[in-house]
Amino acid sequence: MPPDPPPEEPLLKETDRLVGITLDERVFVRRRPEVEHERAVAIFDLLEDNRFAVPGLEGPFRLVLSLEDNRLIFDIRDEANRELVRFGLGMTAFRTLVKDYFMVCESYFSAIRTMSPSQIEAIDMGRRALHNEGGSFLRQRLRERAVIDHDTGRRLFTLLCVLHVRA
């Protein structure tokens, strides 16, 4: 008989979580209200419920996310805001996914103003599917440096996309 597959979510301790999240934006960009709303909701939801572990480190953690030289930088700090570890993920692999997500979001924001509920729902299903894909891809790319759950991955993907907004 084959062995049982590994569990979907790793077993994490209660302290394996984020207690603070900051987007380090070197140049402030004024964003559309819809994008600012998505950012605010993602941060609020992350702080309410997340799972974030760093192998070899004790949480809880503060996270500063930034973009530098086409890399998503994870600056992980302790509760007292002392730097623990800093690493980057190349963004090239995310390019198509982020572009597709932006296109679907634009369609969704336009649909809310002019389309029927069934049309809005269809676009929103596509948006959620891309969001899930982005969160899963981020989890996969982080797996050797940080362990996150599904919802944390989705919310961090939202913040990754927000950091890409330039105007």
ZIURVEN-V490421 format. One record per residue. N is the residue number from 1. RES is the residue in one letter. PSI is psi in radians with two decimals (NA if undefined). BURIAL is # if it has 24 or more other ideal C-beta (glycine too) atoms within 12 Angstrom, else .. Layout:
BEGIN
n: <N,N>
res: <RES,RES>
psi: <PSI,PSI>
burial: <BURIAL,BURIAL>
END
This chain:
BEGIN
n: <1,2,3,4,5,6,7,8,9,10,11,12,13,14,15,16,17,18,19,20,21,22,23,24,25,26,27,28,29,30,31,32,33,34,35,36,37,38,39,40,41,42,43,44,45,46,47,48,49,50,51,52,53,54,55,56,57,58,59,60,61,62,63,64,65,66,67,68,69,70,71,72,73,74,75,76,77,78,79,80,81,82,83,84,85,86,87,88,89,90,91,92,93,94,95,96,97,98,99,100,101,102,103,104,105,106,107,108,109,110,111,112,113,114,115,116,117,118,119,120,121,122,123,124,125,126,127,128,129,130,131,132,133,134,135,136,137,138,139,140,141,142,143,144,145,146,147,148,149,150,151,152,153,154,155,156,157,158,159,160,161,162,163,164,165,166,167>
res: <M,P,P,D,P,P,P,E,E,P,L,L,K,E,T,D,R,L,V,G,I,T,L,D,E,R,V,F,V,R,R,R,P,E,V,E,H,E,R,A,V,A,I,F,D,L,L,E,D,N,R,F,A,V,P,G,L,E,G,P,F,R,L,V,L,S,L,E,D,N,R,L,I,F,D,I,R,D,E,A,N,R,E,L,V,R,F,G,L,G,M,T,A,F,R,T,L,V,K,D,Y,F,M,V,C,E,S,Y,F,S,A,I,R,T,M,S,P,S,Q,I,E,A,I,D,M,G,R,R,A,L,H,N,E,G,G,S,F,L,R,Q,R,L,R,E,R,A,V,I,D,H,D,T,G,R,R,L,F,T,L,L,C,V,L,H,V,R,A>
psi: <2.32,2.66,2.74,2.50,2.72,2.67,2.64,-0.83,2.30,2.73,2.09,2.66,2.84,-0.51,-0.08,1.36,2.90,2.36,-0.04,2.45,2.27,2.41,2.06,1.75,1.82,-0.62,2.05,2.33,2.23,2.14,2.80,2.65,-0.61,-0.70,-0.74,-0.66,-0.80,-0.73,-0.87,-0.74,-0.75,-0.78,-0.78,-0.87,-0.68,-0.79,-0.49,-0.68,1.93,2.82,2.10,1.96,2.54,2.07,2.25,-0.06,2.62,2.30,-3.03,2.91,2.77,2.52,2.25,2.09,2.38,2.91,2.25,2.18,0.86,0.58,2.42,2.05,2.21,1.88,1.79,2.25,2.86,-3.10,-0.51,0.12,0.42,2.35,2.29,-0.87,2.63,2.29,2.84,2.67,2.28,2.40,-0.17,-0.72,-0.38,-0.19,-0.92,-0.73,-0.75,-0.75,-0.82,-0.71,-0.75,-0.74,-0.79,-0.67,-0.74,-0.78,-0.73,-0.84,-0.64,-0.72,-0.64,-0.58,-0.44,-0.30,2.94,2.79,-0.65,-0.62,-0.70,-0.76,-0.71,-0.76,-0.71,-0.61,-0.72,-0.68,-0.79,-0.66,-0.77,-0.64,-0.79,-0.76,-0.76,-0.74,-0.72,-0.71,-0.71,-0.76,-0.78,-0.79,-0.49,-0.26,-0.48,-0.26,-0.48,2.55,2.16,2.72,3.09,-0.90,-0.64,-0.71,-0.76,-0.78,-0.65,-0.58,-0.68,-0.80,-0.64,-0.79,-0.72,-0.70,-0.41,-0.29,2.18,-0.24,NA>
burial: <.,.,.,.,.,.,.,.,.,.,.,.,.,.,.,#,#,#,#,#,#,#,#,.,.,.,.,.,.,.,.,.,.,.,#,.,.,#,#,.,.,#,#,.,.,#,.,.,.,#,#,#,#,#,.,.,.,.,#,#,#,#,#,#,#,#,#,.,.,.,.,#,#,#,#,#,#,.,.,.,.,.,.,#,.,.,#,.,#,.,#,.,.,#,.,.,#,#,.,.,#,#,.,#,#,.,#,#,.,.,#,.,.,.,.,.,.,.,.,.,.,.,#,.,.,.,#,.,.,#,#,.,#,#,#,#,#,#,#,.,#,#,.,.,#,#,#,#,#,#,#,#,#,#,#,#,#,#,#,#,#,#,#,#,#,.,.>
END
